């Protein structure tokens, strides 16, 4: 049973997904800097930016940890909730 749950996360340990997360982290940081410099920052933007940055950093730090599969579930759930909250 544990081999099935490990195979689910093969995409999250792939080079492609790692690149997507790094690009997402760079975009989130640049967007936050752009918002600060243009003065268009507000409470919701700050929450979204910090949430995205924390999710990316959690993935990067947790991908090689002892509990990487639990971290991947948390990151996946956080990304889904962030997307739903942005759409709302």
Protein Blocks (a to p, Z undefined) as FASTA:
>chain_A
ZZmmmmmmmmmmpmklmmmmmmmmmmmmmmmmmmmmnopacfklmmmmmmmmmmmmmmmm
mmmmmklmmmmmmmmmmmmmmmmmmmZZ
